[in-house]
Amino acid sequence: MLHEPDQLREPVRPIADGSADLFDEIVRLREKGELAALATIVETVGSTPGQVGMKLLVSEAGRVQGTIGGGCVEAEVCDAARDVSRDGRPQLLSFRLDEESLPDAGLICGGEMRVFIEPIAAPSLIVFGAGHVGKVLAELASRAGFRVEIADDRSEYVTSERFPTAARRRSGGWDEVFAELTIPPSAYVVIATRGHQHDATVLRGVARFQPRYVGMLGSTRKAKIIFDALETEGIERAWLDSVRSPVGLDIGAKTHEEICVAIVAELIATRRRSPLPSSDSGQRI
């Protein structure tokens, strides 16, 4: 902790930095399922460019709103905030603003400051397919901290009673679904429709967005057939090979519930940036 006599501490003053707009942006990001992190100055000692309470909002895509005083410290906080938005782990950073600690920055303030960085949006998981696996997966993933959206071409399956924890439910023909769907780069996608043709259609639509994680239910043979067909349509093979199919960690899962545990475990491992085995060794379903 940073400690000095109270009279040397920077007083806490209200900050006129557009905070209301910043919090409006947080709401917008959460509604869209985009990852971001909020950095707040929580303590200062001596002379510093920022004041306690100043905030900086950084999206995973690198968009920035607000300020904590600018300069090289803010640049370092931006980099850390993007890491926090991806893995969901808060960070507390301490800075000593002098030439000895930051020789390349030319800082002569001589003060110290602490910045707390916290994630402000849950990672977005879009599940295509509202059948048995989709239903269980939506519930388990919600409990694991994902913001879940569900999509299916059968409207009778996509109901609030069936998916009470879903942040958004979409139904209609797949062309109709994709016409109004935007998948952010940070999103996770699991394809679990009722048939090969539907899986191929959805994977073709998802390929336009290339989100962080895509998994598809099914066997290695099924995946190869779909991948080969989509490659002939011009979809990049390297991206197709990044799709986790069979989806889920290989834990010997048999039931729908066990399969969904395996899938959520793989989602968590990806979010926390743990090494994943190659998809060839994944669970055969």
C-alpha positions in Angstrom: 0.0 0.0 0.0 1.0 3.6 -0.5 1.2 5.6 2.8 2.2 9.1 3.6 0.9 11.6 6.1 -2.7 12.7 5.2 -1.6 16.3 4.5 0.6 15.0 1.6 -2.2 13.1 -0.1 -4.0 14.5 -3.0 -7.5 15.6 -1.9 -10.5 13.7 -3.4 -12.4 16.1 -5.7 -15.3 15.6 -8.0 -14.1 14.9 -11.6 -15.8 16.6 -14.5 -14.7 14.1 -17.1 -17.9 13.0 -18.8 -18.5 10.2 -16.3 -22.2 10.0 -17.2 -21.4 9.4 -20.8 -18.8 6.8 -19.8 -21.3 4.9 -17.8 -23.8 5.1 -20.7 -21.1 3.5 -22.8 -20.6 0.7 -20.3 -24.4 0.0 -20.5 -24.1 -0.1 -24.3 -21.1 -2.4 -24.3 -22.9 -4.8 -21.9 -26.0 -4.9 -24.0 -24.0 -5.7 -27.1 -21.9 -8.3 -25.3 -18.6 -6.5 -26.0 -15.8 -7.0 -23.5 -14.2 -4.0 -21.8 -12.5 -3.0 -18.6 -12.7 0.1 -16.4 -9.6 1.6 -14.9 -10.0 3.8 -11.8 -7.4 5.8 -9.9 -7.9 4.6 -6.3 -5.0 6.2 -4.5 -2.4 9.0 -5.1 0.6 10.3 -3.2 2.3 13.6 -3.9 2.1 15.2 -7.3 0.4 13.1 -10.0 -1.3 14.0 -13.4 -4.5 12.2 -12.4 -6.8 12.5 -9.4 -8.5 9.8 -7.3 -11.7 8.7 -8.9 -10.7 9.5 -12.5 -11.7 6.7 -14.9 -10.7 5.2 -18.2 -12.9 2.8 -20.1 -11.0 0.5 -22.6 -12.8 -1.9 -24.9 -11.1 -5.1 -26.0 -11.0 -3.7 -29.5 -9.0 -0.8 -28.1 -11.6 2.0 -28.0 -10.9 4.4 -25.2 -13.1 6.8 -23.2 -12.2 9.0 -20.2 -8.7 9.5 -18.9 -6.5 8.9 -15.9 -4.2 11.8 -16.7 -2.7 10.7 -20.1 1.0 9.9 -20.9 2.9 6.7 -20.7 1.1 5.5 -17.6 -2.3 5.7 -19.4 -0.8 3.8 -22.3 0.4 1.0 -20.0 -3.0 0.9 -18.3 -4.7 0.6 -21.6 -2.6 -2.4 -22.5 -3.4 -4.0 -19.1 -7.1 -3.2 -19.4 -7.3 -5.1 -22.7 -5.8 -8.1 -20.9 -8.3 -7.7 -18.1 -11.2 -7.5 -20.5 -10.1 -10.8 -22.1 -9.4 -13.0 -19.1 -11.7 -11.4 -16.6 -9.1 -11.0 -13.9 -8.9 -7.6 -12.1 -5.5 -6.0 -11.7 -4.2 -3.4 -9.2 -1.2 -1.5 -10.7 1.1 0.8 -8.9 3.2 3.6 -10.5 6.0 5.7 -9.2 6.2 8.8 -11.4 9.9 9.5 -11.6 12.8 9.1 -14.0 14.3 6.2 -12.0 11.1 4.1 -12.3 10.2 5.2 -15.9 13.4 6.4 -17.5 12.0 6.7 -21.0 8.9 8.7 -20.0 10.6 11.9 -18.9 8.3 12.1 -15.8 9.3 14.5 -13.1 6.1 14.5 -11.0 7.6 12.4 -8.3 4.3 11.2 -7.1 2.8 7.7 -6.9 -0.6 6.4 -7.9 -2.5 3.2 -7.9 -5.0 2.2 -10.6 -7.6 -0.6 -10.2 -8.7 -2.3 -13.4 -11.9 -4.4 -13.5 -13.8 -6.2 -16.2 -17.2 -4.6 -16.8 -18.8 -7.0 -19.2 -19.3 -10.8 -19.2 -17.9 -12.7 -22.2 -20.6 -13.3 -24.8 -21.5 -16.9 -25.8 -23.8 -17.4 -28.8 -25.3 -20.9 -28.9 -26.8 -21.9 -32.3 -29.2 -24.7 -31.6 -31.9 -24.8 -29.0 -32.2 -28.6 -28.6 -31.2 -30.7 -25.6 -27.5 -29.7 -25.7 -28.3 -26.0 -26.3 -30.7 -25.9 -23.4 -28.2 -27.4 -20.9 -25.3 -25.5 -22.3 -27.1 -22.1 -21.9 -27.8 -22.8 -18.3 -24.3 -24.0 -17.4 -22.5 -21.3 -19.3 -24.6 -18.6 -17.6 -23.7 -20.0 -14.2 -20.0 -19.9 -15.3 -20.2 -16.2 -16.0 -21.0 -16.0 -19.7 -23.6 -13.8 -21.2 -25.6 -16.3 -23.3 -27.6 -15.7 -26.5 -29.5 -18.5 -28.1 -30.5 -18.8 -31.7 -32.5 -21.5 -33.6 -34.7 -21.6 -36.7 -37.5 -23.1 -34.7 -39.4 -20.4 -32.8 -41.2 -22.8 -30.6 -37.9 -23.9 -29.1 -36.6 -20.4 -28.4 -38.8 -19.3 -25.5 -38.2 -17.6 -22.2 -39.5 -20.6 -20.4 -36.9 -22.9 -22.0 -34.1 -20.4 -21.8 -34.7 -18.2 -18.7 -31.1 -17.2 -18.3 -30.5 -16.1 -21.9 -29.7 -12.5 -22.4 -31.2 -12.6 -25.9 -33.2 -15.1 -27.9 -33.3 -15.2 -31.7 -35.4 -17.3 -34.0 -36.3 -17.5 -37.6 -34.6 -18.8 -40.8 -30.8 -18.7 -40.6 -30.6 -16.0 -43.2 -33.0 -13.9 -41.2 -31.0 -14.6 -38.0 -27.7 -13.6 -39.6 -29.1 -10.5 -41.3 -29.6 -8.9 -37.8 -26.8 -10.6 -35.9 -23.4 -9.0 -35.2 -20.8 -11.2 -33.5 -18.0 -9.2 -31.8 -14.4 -10.5 -32.1 -14.3 -11.3 -28.4 -17.4 -13.6 -28.6 -17.6 -17.4 -28.1 -19.8 -19.5 -30.4 -21.0 -23.0 -30.1 -22.8 -24.6 -33.0 -25.2 -27.4 -31.9 -28.1 -27.4 -34.5 -30.2 -30.4 -35.4 -28.4 -31.4 -38.5 -25.2 -31.3 -40.7 -26.8 -28.9 -43.2 -27.8 -26.5 -40.5 -24.4 -26.7 -38.9 -22.7 -25.9 -42.3 -25.1 -22.9 -42.8 -24.4 -21.5 -39.4 -20.6 -22.0 -39.7 -20.7 -20.2 -43.0 -22.4 -17.3 -41.4 -20.1 -17.2 -38.4 -17.0 -17.3 -40.7 -17.8 -13.6 -41.7 -17.1 -12.5 -38.1 -14.3 -14.9 -37.1 -14.9 -14.6 -33.3 -12.4 -15.6 -30.6 -13.8 -19.1 -30.2 -15.9 -21.4 -32.3 -16.9 -24.9 -31.4 -19.1 -27.3 -33.3 -20.9 -30.4 -32.0 -20.2 -33.6 -33.9 -17.5 -36.1 -35.0 -14.2 -35.5 -36.6 -15.6 -37.1 -39.8 -18.6 -34.7 -39.9 -16.3 -31.7 -39.3 -14.0 -32.7 -42.2 -16.9 -33.0 -44.6 -18.3 -29.6 -43.6 -14.8 -27.9 -43.6 -13.9 -29.3 -47.0 -17.2 -28.1 -48.5 -16.8 -24.6 -47.0 -13.2 -24.4 -48.2 -14.4 -24.9 -51.8 -16.6 -21.9 -51.3 -13.6 -19.8 -50.4 -13.5 -19.9 -46.6 -9.9 -19.9 -45.4 -8.8 -23.3 -44.3 -6.6 -22.0 -41.5 -9.7 -20.5 -39.9 -11.7 -23.6 -40.4 -9.0 -25.7 -38.7 -9.2 -23.4 -35.7 -12.8 -24.4 -35.1 -13.0 -26.8 -32.1 -14.8 -29.9 -33.5 -15.4 -32.2 -31.8 -16.2 -29.4 -29.3 -15.3 -29.7 -25.6 -12.5 -31.2 -23.6 -12.1 -34.9 -23.8 -13.4 -36.1 -20.4 -15.3 -39.1 -21.7 -18.6 -37.3 -21.7 -21.7 -39.3 -22.7 -24.9 -37.6 -21.5 -26.1 -34.2 -22.6 -25.2 -32.8 -19.2 -21.6 -34.3 -19.3 -21.1 -33.0 -22.9 -22.1 -29.5 -21.8 -19.7 -29.7 -18.8 -16.9 -30.6 -21.3 -17.9 -27.6 -23.5 -18.0 -25.1 -20.7 -14.7 -26.3 -19.4 -13.2 -25.6 -22.8 -14.8 -22.2 -22.9 -13.3 -21.4 -19.5 -9.9 -22.7 -20.5 -10.0 -20.4 -23.6 -11.1 -17.4 -21.5 -8.4 -17.9 -19.0 -5.9 -18.6 -21.8 -5.0 -22.1 -20.6 -3.4 -24.3 -23.3 -5.9 -26.4 -25.2 -5.2 -29.8 -26.8 -5.6 -30.0 -30.5 -9.2 -30.5 -31.6 -8.3 -33.9 -33.0 -8.1 -35.1 -29.4 -11.4 -33.6 -28.4 -14.5 -35.4 -27.2 -16.1 -37.6 -29.8 -19.8 -36.9 -29.8 
